[in-house]
Amino acid sequence: MGMDLDQGGHLTHGSPANFSGKLYEIHSYGVDRETELIDYDVVQKRAEEVRPKMLMVGYSAYPRVIDFKRMREIADSVGATMVTDMAHFAGLAAGGAYPSPVPHSAIVTTTTQKTLRGAWGGMILCREEHAKAIDSAVFPGTQGGPLMHAIAAKAVCFGEALKPSFREYAAQVVANAKVLAARLQERGLRLVSGGTDNHLMLIDLRPKGLKGRQVQDIADTVGITVNRNSIPFDEASKFNPSGVRLGTPSVTTRGMGPDEMREIGDCVADLIEGLEDRANLDRIRERTLDLARRFPLPYSLS
Ligand SMILES: Cc1ncc(COP(=O)(O)O)c(C=O)c1O
């Protein structure tokens, strides 16, 4: 049982298009229609109906904190193993800016290239009792020889995450997200669940009569990277959903702070207000170029 892809879950948590949905019997939970937050009483009820072997926790597009302790209580109450995919928020948890799922989960998985800010890769943490099964599922189950260069890159990533500067980074990612979200809202945009507690936010484009694909494509032409994303209870197609997702990890790495978040918020709001206005788009491109020039990618993070 995992979070529905349409409501913030990930493809690998049971989508019918993914191996997880093809190999396993999947049941999902989502968010409340009003609050757009996970309603733990509903998850509990659903778990009692389904009695899953595994409770998958984690998301790709949920802008809020998860109550991991409560999820574990739900898993325990139905005899399920709790697995948390912390891919999105691993760096925030490592830096102390988001609760850690590790004390509450039997197994924790993550990618290393998101908020952990490493090269593309993955990691599985588990309790001793699951170690043998996981090791043999990796090799010989699915993987051949290890990629030593990728393992070295993961070591560098974990080394960076242990530094005090990473704690500052994680805190700034979340602080920046709050400023960006507030600016977008001041400019009249509706955010799913009314804001953010982590590094990401979702703009609901329905009140503006727009769709995600068009906004994503035009944003690309003016130096703004967003990605189209379903919003909870979206009636539009997955291929052209009603939302876009934004995040602050990469701009924070470049050293941007609250002033720049307000500037980015204004660029995004101006874009959405004048998607077809050439002069507007030219002005936004100048502003994003100016930001990128003033905050170049750091050569070294340590
Ligand atoms: C929650 C979650 N798990 C796993 C992944 C998989 O990451 P990758 O793209 O490295 O396969 C993602 C990526 O979007 C994700 O959001």
The ligand as an SDF file (V2000), in Angstrom:
LIG
                    3D

 16 16  0  0  0  0  0  0  0  0999 V2000
   10.0640    9.3440   -4.2450 C   0  0  0  0  0  0  0  0  0  0  0  0
   11.0000    8.9560   -5.3540 C   0  0  0  0  0  0  0  0  0  0  0  0
   11.5610    7.7490   -5.3380 N   0  0  0  0  0  0  0  0  0  0  0  0
   12.3890    7.3390   -6.3140 C   0  0  0  0  0  0  0  0  0  0  0  0
   12.6780    8.1340   -7.3740 C   0  0  0  0  0  0  0  0  0  0  0  0
   13.5170    7.5410   -8.4650 C   0  0  0  0  0  0  0  0  0  0  0  0
   14.5710    8.2530   -8.8110 O   0  0  0  0  0  0  0  0  0  0  0  0
   15.3800    7.9540  -10.1470 P   0  0  0  0  0  0  0  0  0  0  0  0
   14.8600    8.9710  -11.0840 O   0  0  0  0  0  0  0  0  0  0  0  0
   16.7700    8.1690   -9.7240 O   0  0  0  0  0  0  0  0  0  0  0  0
   15.0940    6.5800  -10.5730 O   0  0  0  0  0  0  0  0  0  0  0  0
   12.1430    9.4210   -7.4410 C   0  0  0  0  0  0  0  0  0  0  0  0
   12.4700   10.3040   -8.5670 C   0  0  0  0  0  0  0  0  0  0  0  0
   11.7680   11.1040   -9.0380 O   0  0  0  0  0  0  0  0  0  0  0  0
   11.2660    9.8360   -6.4100 C   0  0  0  0  0  0  0  0  0  0  0  0
   10.6780   11.0420   -6.4510 O   0  0  0  0  0  0  0  0  0  0  0  0
  1  2  1  0
  2  3  1  0
  2 15  2  0
  3  4  2  0
  4  5  1  0
  5  6  1  0
  5 12  2  0
  6  7  1  0
  7  8  1  0
  8  9  2  0
  8 10  1  0
  8 11  1  0
 12 13  1  0
 12 15  1  0
 13 14  2  0
 15 16  1  0
M  END
$$$$
